[in-house]
Amino acid sequence: MVIESSAAVFFVCLTVLSLVDPHSALTPYGPALVNVWLAGTAWGSLAIRKPFTLGIARTMAPKEVWETPRFYRVNAIITTVWAAAFTVAAVSLTLVLNVSPRATTPVIAIKVLTFVLPAVFTAWYPKRVRRALAR
């Protein structure tokens, strides 16, 4: 699973940064950095033609569809939506934290919106594709 491996690497890097430079100028931007990393992971997985959602989708889909172009395409689209959401979150959080480092409400709102919207899309889109195929 790409996302789990990427998260592990991120947290190792964050731990090293915390130990090497506990007063780093990056510290206040922690919420944005998480999304920068996730966006990089998502866009990178698309660039190498292995959308990070493939691993998750394979746990829910029958094996016979795993290698089909349609299965890949659905996952590429879902991963693109997540990548865009992570990118929007990273930029928005960076701007908010730069202007007002203690602005908890906007930070929470950004995090919720940029998680819930792609999650809803992820649940809806494959169903839409299946319905269209059934017609």
Summary of the structure (lengths in Angstrom):
residues: 135
radius of gyration: 17.1
end to end distance: 33.0
largest distance: 58.8
contacts: 360
relative contact order: 0.12
helix: 82%
strand: 0%
